[in-house]
Structures are given as C-alpha cells and as structure tokens.
Amino acid sequence: MKIESKLLMVNVHVPVQVGELKCICEYQVCRNLNSRDEDWQNRDDIDFMDITDISYMGIEIKGYDNWNKFKKFHMEMGIDWNQAIQGEAMKHKSDIIDLVTESY
C-alpha cells in the first residue's frame, strides 16, 4: 500500500456586502498537495457551496424559502442577487488562497 496523492479540503466563510445586503458565502477549497507548481492558484479548486446569515437593511432573511422569495421578487425588477453576491465574493479569491496557504 502507498499513498498516491494528497489533497487538502477546507471550507472558507467569506463575509460579503452588496449594497444593503450582507451575508456569508461558503466556499470549499480543494488543494492538490502533489502539484509542483509554485503558483498556488493553479493548485486550488475553489467551489461555491452556500450563502448563509443573510440580512437586508438589517433585517435577517431566515430560511431558504424566504431567501428564494426575496430573490424572485428582486429578479422581477432585474436584480440578480446570486450573481451580485458571487461576483463580490470572488473578488476575495486571492485572500481565500492566502488564508488556505497560511493555514497549511
């Protein structure tokens, strides 16, 4: 028996604010520890997992049903919260990679 490869899987919570909407985006980072690349970005697979702790104008949006109603209401006016939140969260991609690098 021998170990063929090593992977590190880490969940990272990223606080995000888009206008008056605040939430936590959860990402799962899978790092290939066998890669010989010096650039960590080529070793990391970052996948969006979930949005939690959502509030709008200081009012908590509890549960997926309420979150979906909120999104549907705004989508009818042309506001795509999923796209806006994920776009803002991915601005922190290098911070996520740095955090994983420091932790390992």
URUR-V480071 format. One record per backbone hydrogen bond with DSSP energy under -0.5 kcal/mol. NH is the residue of the N-H (numbers start at 0). CO is the residue of the C=O. E is the energy in kcal/mol with one decimal. If there is no record, write none. Layout:
nh & co & e
NH & CO & E
NH & CO & E
//
This chain:
nh & co & e
7 & 30 & -2.4
8 & 6 & -0.5
9 & 7 & -0.5
9 & 28 & -2.6
11 & 26 & -3.1
13 & 11 & -0.5
13 & 24 & -3.1
14 & 12 & -0.5
15 & 22 & -2.9
17 & 20 & -2.6
18 & 16 & -0.5
20 & 17 & -2.3
21 & 19 & -0.5
21 & 54 & -2.8
22 & 15 & -2.3
23 & 51 & -2.8
24 & 13 & -2.8
25 & 49 & -3.1
26 & 11 & -2.9
26 & 24 & -0.5
27 & 46 & -2.7
28 & 9 & -3.6
28 & 26 & -0.5
29 & 27 & -0.5
29 & 44 & -2.4
30 & 7 & -3.1
30 & 28 & -0.6
31 & 29 & -0.5
31 & 42 & -1.7
32 & 5 & -2.4
32 & 30 & -0.8
33 & 5 & -0.6
34 & 31 & -0.7
39 & 37 & -0.9
41 & 38 & -1.7
42 & 39 & -1.7
43 & 39 & -1.3
44 & 29 & -2.3
45 & 43 & -0.6
46 & 27 & -2.6
46 & 44 & -0.6
48 & 25 & -3.2
49 & 25 & -1.3
51 & 23 & -2.9
54 & 21 & -2.7
55 & 58 & -2.7
56 & 19 & -2.0
58 & 55 & -1.8
59 & 57 & -0.6
60 & 53 & -2.9
61 & 59 & -0.8
65 & 61 & -0.5
66 & 62 & -2.0
67 & 63 & -2.8
68 & 64 & -2.1
69 & 65 & -2.5
70 & 66 & -2.5
71 & 67 & -2.5
72 & 68 & -2.5
73 & 69 & -2.0
74 & 70 & -2.6
75 & 71 & -1.7
76 & 73 & -1.2
77 & 74 & -1.8
78 & 73 & -2.5
79 & 77 & -0.7
80 & 78 & -0.9
83 & 79 & -2.2
84 & 80 & -3.0
85 & 81 & -2.5
86 & 82 & -2.3
87 & 83 & -2.0
88 & 84 & -2.8
89 & 85 & -2.3
90 & 87 & -0.9
91 & 88 & -1.9
92 & 89 & -1.6
95 & 91 & -2.4
96 & 92 & -2.3
97 & 93 & -2.4
98 & 94 & -2.5
99 & 95 & -2.3
100 & 96 & -2.5
101 & 97 & -2.7
102 & 98 & -2.0
103 & 99 & -1.6
//
